[in-house]
Amino acid sequence: MCSSRETTRSSRLSWRALKFLSRITLAYFSVGASGFVKSLPIRKQCYAPQSKVPLSQLHYRGAGSEDPHKAGHTVETRALLVLFGLLPGRRKLQPETKTKSLVLVEEMLRQACAKIALSGIQRGRVSCNFVSDVDSSPIALSLDFFEDGSTRSLADLENLHKGASKGWDKLSQHAWCGRKLSTTLQQTNLWDIYLFLIWSKHNPSSKIWEQFSVHLYPKVVFLAGYLLEAYVDELANLPLAPLPLLKTKHGNSRRVPKVNKIILLQRVKAQKRHRGEVMQTHTDLTPPQIALVRAEANLEVAEYVKLLTTAFADTQHVQVSWDASTYDVETLVAIAYDYKKNVSGYLPIQNISPVQTAELHETVRTLAVQGRITRVESYNTMRSFSHALNSIGLPLAAFAKPPDLLLGPLRAEEERVLMNGTYFIYNTTTQSIQRQVPTAWSLAKQPLLISVSDQGPLNCPGLDHLQFKLRGFVLPLYDQSHRTWNDLKSAMRSVKLFRILLQFSILYNMNYGPGGTKAWMAKKQQYAEEFRAKQTADGKIFLSYMPYICHEMGLSEPTTAEEREALFGTITSLQTLQQHGPLVKLMRWFSYFQSHQFYAGEHFWTKMLIGEGGPPQQGIQPEAVLTPDILAGNLDDREELRQLKLKMGSWRLAPLLVTPWTWWKNELLVSMATPVWSCFTQKAPWVIASR
């Protein structure tokens, strides 16, 4: 990585060149009648005729520029060669800057010739006509370049133009702007020819430019420009390579190169989840806290809201299950469901901020200051609920009753009249009549909201106000499953069954271990193959497990050798060896019962395979692994199992947690909880799959 001082020096050239370009674009170039850029003299003695570079090669983006791009002045390849040829003649530039400009051109041409065959561009030939200073005869000179950019066409230059030949020898011996020619006339190259032509341009006293170089210079610029264009096209097809991250002398990060950002986006292109966290790990490309990485969270939310808006487009009837609770701040979480489209999705989470007095209607602000209004928290909850619904285009205002739909109770002066099968409301005082249901109104097009939430002090007042006071199309329902899991855990703890749920969760998640790698799934398959190869249907281990396996599977115990062999042969085709199955997460509480259904009939099969030959009744040996805290009962069930996993490991611990007694408790737990959870868990997979 370059130091800050080296970086400052290297950038000085580009800054000065850019400043110089903005000046010479108007000062040193003008457009002739032929449409070519005419290079005007830098010094009075310097003769500079047409460079034959089109004006389109220059992109001036200063004040009054018509170019829509505002990224700064730019030039194309031929104009770049002309501009770098002008830099050595600028007296205000430091010698170091002039040297760097010539080195830059030389390196560009050298690298281009190494990648691009020069003989393939204009057949590698340039021609010019000049008058010999030997006998004043006209000379037609042709330079034929080889693929590597070298040529032997100037070997006879001494006989054609002695002044140019002497100038070549002089520049080979004495440096100009820190550069000398590195080849002879017998075999030279393209960049040495360019350097010689630029030297003669800025040394008019030698007459070489006027008599010889001026005729060859436009042709060399033309050929070298097309060579650089071909090299640029070659580089454009190469894969992107990251640039090093530079820092200032104070240790602060400089601006991240755009190519690094593009490479970073390409690396995470296939990443579907946790893109922001993954992007922070690529510190070789960008610092972890740049705006691109920080904006990933906003981009993910925007993409989800866009998907949500598309999924619920044209939705009129929606059911929303929601609840407000305190996490780090007061937060409202809601899930919307459209039964017609069979789609569901999380509405944007709302952070509920306190109501400000300025946000209240002007008619109640005075009462709010006096502390005479109530239900402000309920109003705040309804406001957040409306904001969440607004993401699918259905804020609470959308469920308001149309003013021409007459659904309220009749007043004393009103009567309901049936005429031609249609009901009208007749006002006996004003003698007016109005259709009770407008002709254009349709229930299918009327937004309807079914609100499913807890019967809390913040929910019910607002919902009742919407339904009865404002007569909105809102149907509040009680969330029957809202506190089910908490009640179920409380009941399990009271009868010592919550530990059973935690124990069997370890067994159910084994196919995803260790640490989510799913390597234990392959390990179980290997154990099954080895068990099948080493054991037999009449072996001691299988016979000890066979009664429990048959009881769990609901089968009668085999009475013949053939029946035992058939049962033994199913060991490698178990469902838990073919699929990973559901993953138990207690926050997604129905996942435990899904996993039980997946492992049904295979609990003792699994214990037999990974139990290393232990009997079915074998459990945890207290004297072997139990700590004094566990034996004394000082730990809760969760912490006790955590310490056991640390001491034994999940692979050794899981089979010891399955015994006939714990299996019966697990079956009791599931059978007793079935009426509580079955309704909800039958719906959830169906909704998720439909999404």
N, C-alpha and C positions, 0 to 999 in steps of 0.2 A: 504494500500500500504506500502511495506517495505521501511525503510529508506535506504539511500545510504550505511551507515555503516553496517547495517544488510545484505544488498545485497552483499557487499564485503566479509563479513565473510562466508556467505553461498556458495559463488562461490569459496572460497579458497580451499574447499575440492575437488571439481571437478577438479580444475586446478592441484592440487598436485597429485590427483589420476591419472589424465591423464599423467602427467610427470612420475609418478611412473610406470605406465603401460608400457610406452615406454622403460623404463630401464629393468624392470623385464621380459619383453617378451623374450628378448635374454639372460638375465643374469640368470633368475631363472627357466626357462622352457627349456626342451629339449625333443625331440621326441624319444621314445624308439622303439625297434623293433616291438612291438605290435601295434604301431600307436597311443598310448595314450600319453598325456602330462604328463611328470614326474616332479613333484615339487621337486626342489633341496633345500637343507637346507639353511635357512636364516642365522642361527647361526651354529657354528660348533657343538653345543650340541643338536640342534633341529633335530630330526629324521623325515624326510618327505618322505614317500614312494609315490607310485602312487596315484594321485587324481582321476584317471580314467575319465578325462575330455578330449574329443577329441580336437585335434588341430584346427578343424574347428570352435570351439567356440571362438577362438581368431582371431581378424582381425587387424593385425599390418599394418599400412599404413605410414611407415616412408620412409627413403631414400632407394631406390632400391626395394620398394615393388611392387609386380605384381598386387595388387588389383587396379582396375580402379577407385574406389571411393576415393576421396581425402578429405572427410569431417572430417577426424581425426580417431584416433584409436577407435575401438568399440569392445565390447565383448558381448557374449550371456549369457543367464541366469546362467548356471552352472559355466562358467568361471568367471562371475561376483561374485558369491558367494565365489569362491576360492580366487579371488583377494582381496575381502574385508576381507577374513580370514587372508591374509598376511599382511594387512596394520598395525594392532596393533603391529607387530614385527619390524617395521621400527623405528629405534632410531632417525632418522632425523625429523620425523613427530612430530608435537606438540601434547600433550595429548588431546587438544580440537578436533583436526582433527580425532584422533583415536576414540574418543567417538562418533563423528558424523557419522563415518563409520558404527559403530555397531548399532546406532540408526536407520540409514537408512535401514539396512538389516532387523532389527526388524519390522519397520513400513511396509516395503514391504511385509514381510511374514504375518504380522497381517492383513493387508488389503486384501491380496490374500485369506487368509482363511475365511475372512468374506464374500467374493463374490463367491468363488469356493469351492465346497465340496471336501475336501481332501480325503475322503473315495472313491471318484470316480477315483482317480489317482493311478494306480498300486494297486487298491483295498485298498489303504491307509495302506499298509504294507511294512516294510523294515526288512530285516533279516541279521544277521552277526554271525560269530563264533569267540570266544575268549577263553582264558584259565583263569579259576578262580584263584584269588590270595588267596582263602580260602583253597582249597584242591587240587589245580593244575589240576582240572578236566576240560575237554572241555565243553564249554557251547554254546548252540545254542539259540540265543536271537532273538525274533521277536517283533517288535513294531507295534501295531495296532492303527492307528489314527482315531479319530472320524471326523465328517464333519467340526467341528470348529477348527481342528488342535490340539486338546488335546489328550492325551493318558494316560493309567494307566499301561502300560506294564513295567515301571521301578520301580514299587512299591516294588519288591523283589530284587532290585539291591544290597542292603546291604548284602544279603546272597550269591550273585553271585560274587561281586567284591567290597571288603570293601574300597579299595583305591579310586575307583570312587565315592562311596557313601560319603566318607569323603570329597572328593573334591567338591561334590555338596553342602554339608552343608557349606563348607568354602566359596564358591562363593556366597551363599545365604546371608552370614553375612558380608562379606568384598567385597567392590566394586573393580572391575578391569577395568581399562580404563573408569571409570565413570559409569560402569554398574554392576548390581547385578541380580541374579536369582530371579524371582518373584513368583515361584511355588515350590511345594514340589515334591518328587519322587512319592508320591501316585497319583498325577494327575498333570502332567506337559504339556507342549505344544512344538510345533515344534521350535519356535524361542529361547526358553530357552535351548533346547537341542543343537541347533546350537551354542549358546553363550558358553555353557559348553565345547563343542568340541574344539572351537577356543581357549578358555582359556587353556585347557589341552595341545593344540598344542604348545603354547608359554610358557609353564611351564614344560620343560622336566625333571626337577629334581623330579617331583612327580611320574614319571613312568606311569601315567595314560594314556598318549597318546600312548606310546609304547605297553602297555598291553591291553588297552580297546578301546580308542577312535579311534585309527587308523583304526580299522576294521569297526566301525560304521560311520565314517566321510564320506567316498565316497557314502554310501547308502543314508545318509541324504541329501548330496549335490544333488544327483540324483533326489530324490523325491521333494526337495524344488525347484530345477531348473524347473522341469516339472510343478510344481504348479504355478510358476511365468509366464511360457509361456502360460498356460491356462488363467491366469489373464490378460496378455497382449492381448490375443485374445478377451477376454471379453471387455476390454477397447477400442479395435479397433472398435468394433461395436456400441459404444456409440456415440451420437451426439457430435460434437465439442463444446467445451466451451472456451470462450475467456479468455486470461490471462491478468492480470492488466498491465498497461503501467508504467514502472519504469522510474525514473529520477535520475540523478546524484546529488551529493551534491551541484552542481552549478545550478541546475534547468534545465539542458539540458535533452532531451529525450534520453533514451537508445534505442538500436536496437529493433524494433518492432518484437514480436514473429511471427513466420511463421503461426501458427495456427490462429492468428487474421487476417492475410491477406487472408487465405483460407476462413474463415467465412465471411469476407467482400465481397469476390468474389461470395460466395454463396448467400448472401443477394441481390446483384444487378444482379443476374443471369437473372431474368425475366425482368429487366429494359431495355427497348429498346432505350430510349432517355435520354439525359442529365445524363449519368452514372457518369461522373466525378463530377458533382455538387452533385449528391446523395451520392457518396462515401465520399465527404467532410463532410457530416452531421453525419457520424458514428464515432464520436470522441471517443466513448468508446472502439473502436477496434484499430484505428490507428490515428496518427496526420493527420490533413487535407492536409499537404503539403509533404507527403512522396513520394518517387519515383513511387510507385505503382499507386497513385492517379494522379500524374502529367503525367504519361505515358498513362493514359486512353485516353487523347485527341489524342495522336499519334496513339494509337491502333485503335481508331474510324476512323481516317483518313486512316490508312492502310487497315482496313476492307472495307471501302468504295471504295478505289482504287482497291482492289482485286475484289469487285463486279462489278465495272465499267469495269475493264479489261475483266472479264468473259462475261459481257453483250455485249461488242463490239469486241469480238474475231472474227477474220476473216472478219471484216467489211472493205469494200473497198470504198463504196460511203457514204459520211457523209455530213450532213449539220450542220454548227456551227453558232449559234447566239452569238455574243460576243461584249463586249465594255470595254474600259479602262477608269477608272475614279479615282478621288482622294478621298479617305476616310481618314483613318489615314495616309496611304501612297498611292503612286500610285499603283492601283490594277486593274487586268484584270479578268473579270468574263466571263465564256463561258458555253454554253449549247449545247451539241452534240445530233444529232438525226439521226438515221438510219431508213430510210423509209422501207427497205426490212424486217428488224426484228421488226419494230414498237417499238423501244426502244429509250429512251432518258435519259440523265443524265448530272449533272453538272461536268464539267472538273475541275481538281484541281485549286483552285484560285491561281493566280500568283501575288506576290508582285514585282513590277517592280523597279529594282535598276538601278542607272545610269550606263552608259556604261563606262568601264575603257579603257584607251588607250591600255593596254596590251591585251585586248580582241579583238581588231580590227585586220584585216588581215595585214600582214607585208607590203603589197604594199601600204596601205593607212595610216599607222601610222604617217609617216612624214607629210602628208597632214593634219592629225588630229591635230598634234602639232602646225602646222602653222595656224590652224583655217580655212582651205580652203575646208573642206568637209561639206556637208549639209545632211539633212534628217537623222541625227543620232537618233533623238527621234522616227522617224518612224521605223528605223531598230530595235530599242530597243523594240518597241511594237510588231513587227513581231517575234522577238526572244522569247518574253514571250508567244505569241500565239503558237509558235512551241513547247515550253516546255509543254503547257497545252495539246496540241494534242498528245504529246509523251506518255501520260498516257494511251492512247488506241492504242499505237503502230503505230501512223500515224503522225510523225512530218512533217513539211512543206517539208523536203527533199524527203518524200515518194511520193509527188505529182509531182515530176520532170518528164519531158518528157524523155522516154528512148532514148539513143543516136542513136539507129538504126531506130527510128520512124521518118520519114522525113515529117514534117508538115509545114516547113518554106516556104517562097516564093522562086521561082526558080531563080537561078543566071543566068547570061548571057550565060554561057557555058552549062547550063542544059536544058534538055527537058523531058517532061513527056510522057511516051510511054505506050500504052495499049497492052499487050500480053496475049492471052488466058484468058481474063477476069481479069487480074491482072495488076495494074499500077506499072511501074518501072521508076526510075530516071536515065536518060542516060546523061553522061558527055562527051561532044564532044571533050574536050581537052585531057582527060586521056583515052578516049575510054572505060570507066568503066560503068557498069550498076548495079543498086542496087534496091532491092525491096522497094517500098515506105512504105508499112505496113508489118512488119515482120510476118512470119507465126505463131510464137508462141504467138504473141501479141493478147490480147482479151480485149475489153472494159469492160467486166464484172469483170476482174481481175485487171484492172488498177485503182489505187486509185484516186478518184475524190473528190474534196472539193468544197462545196457551202458555201461561206462566206457571212453571213448576219450581217451587222453592220451599224453604223452611218457613214455619209459622212463627217468625220472629217479630219483635216489636218494631223493626224498621221496615220489614217487607209488607206486612198485612195492612197498615194504615194507608200506604201509598197505593197499593193494588186495589183496596176497597174504594179509595177516592177515584181511581181511574174507572172502575167498573160501575159504581153506583152514582157517584156525584157527576162525573163527566160523561157517563154512559158510553164509554169507549168499548170497542169490540175486543175486550180482554177477558179471559177466563182464568182466574187464579186457581191452581190446584196444589194440593199438599204433596211434597216430595216424600213418598213412602220410604224410599231407600236412603234418605238424607242421613239419618243417624243409625242406620242398620248395622254398619260395620263396628261402630263404637259400642253399640249395645251388645253385639255378638262377642267382641273381645272381652267386654266386662263379664258376660256370662261364662265365657271359657275360663277366665282367670278364677272365677269363684269356684269352679269345679275342677281346677287343675288340668284343664285341657289345652290351654294356650301353649304350654310347653310342647305338647304333641304337634301342634301346628308348626312350631319353629323347628322341631326335629325333622319332620318329614319334608319341610322346605329345603333342608340341606340335601336330602336324597333326590328331590325332584329337580334340583338345579345342577346336578352332577354332570349332565351332558354338556353344560356350558363352561365347565371348569377346565383347568384352573385359571382364574382371573379373566373369564370371558374368552379364552382361546379355543374352547371346544375340543381340546386335545384328549380329554378323558372319554369322549365318545368313541374315538378310535381305540383307546386303551380297553374299554369295555368289550368292544368287538374282538379284540385280540384275546382277552381272557375267555370269551365264549368259545373261540376256535380252539384254544388250548384245553379248555375243560372238555369239549366234545372229543378231542383227540386222546386225552389222557384218562378220562373217566368213562364209566360204562353205566348202563341203565340199572345194573345190579350192584353198583358200587355203594359203599357205605354212606358217602356224602349225599348222593342223589336220593337214596332210600330214606335218609333222615329228613330231607326236605319235602319229599313227595306228598305226604299227607297235608302239609300246610299249603303247598302249591295247588293241589286239587281242591282243597276247601276254598281258597281264595278265588279260584277260577270257576267254582261251582260245578266241578266234575266229580264223578265217582272215582275212587281210587282204583288203579289198574289191578286186575287179578291174574293176568297172564304175562308172560315175558314179552309177547308181541305188543301188548298194550303199553307196557312200561317203555319199550323201545320206541314206540310211536310218540309217547309223551317226551321222552328224552331227546328225540330228534328235532323237536320244535325249539330247542334252546337258541339256535343261531338265527331264528326268524322272529324273535320277539320284537314288538313294536318299538320298545325303548332302545333297541339296538339299530333300528332303521331310521328313526327320526329323532330330532333333538327334543321336540315337544314344547309345550308352553314353558315360559320362564316365570317363576313365582316372584312377585313383588307385593309386599304387604300393603303398599299404598294402592295397588290395583287388586283389591282383596279377592275379587272373584277368580283371579288367576290361580289361587291355591286349589279351588275346587275343579278348575279345568285340568290342572296337573294331576289331581287325584283320578279323574276320569281317564287321563292318558296312561297312568301307571296301573290302572285297575287290572288285577290278575297277575301282575309282574313284580310285586314288592318282594316276595320271597325268592323269585328267580334272580332278581338283582342282588339280594343279600348272598345267595349261594355263589354267584359268579365272583363277586369282589370280596367276599368274606374270608378268603384264604383258608377254606376248609373248616371254619368254625361251625358249631351246631346252631340250629335255628334259635335256640333259647339264649345264645350268648349275647350278653349286653356289655355295658361298660363295667370294667372291674374297678371298684372304688380304691382299692389299695394301690392300683397301678398308676392311675392318672388323676384322680380327684384331689384337688388341693384342699388345705384346711378350711378355706373360706367356703368352698362348695360343700364340704362335708358338714360344716356348721350351719349351712343355709343362710349365709349372710348376703348372697347374691340373688338377683332376680333371674328369671329364666333366660332372658336374652344375654345377659352378661355371663352367665354360667356356660352357655353354649359357645359364646365367643372365646372364652378361655380354653374350653375343650378343643376347639378348632385350632387355636394357636399351639396347643401342646401336642395334639395328635395329627392334625391335618384333616381336611374334609374327606379325603379318599379313605382313610382308615376309620374315621369316625362314623361315616354314613351307614355302613352295614351294621354297626353295633347299636345304632338307634332303632333298628327294626327288629322287634321280637314279637312273638305271638300276642303278648299282653299290650304292647304299644300299637300293634296293628289293629287289634280289636278296639282300642280307644280311638284310633284315627277313623275307623269305620263308624263308630258311634258319633263322633264329632260331625262327620260329613252328613250322616243320615238325619241327625237332629237339626242341622243348619239348612238342610235342603229347602224347607218351606220358606225360609227367610231370603235365600239368595238366588233360587232357581229362576224366578221371574226376571230378575235383572240380568243375570248372566246369559240367559237365552237371547236377550235382545242385543247385548253389547257386541258379540262377535258378528251378528248379522249386520249391524250398522257399520262396523269397522270394515267388513269385507265389501260392503256396497260402495264404500268410499274408494 
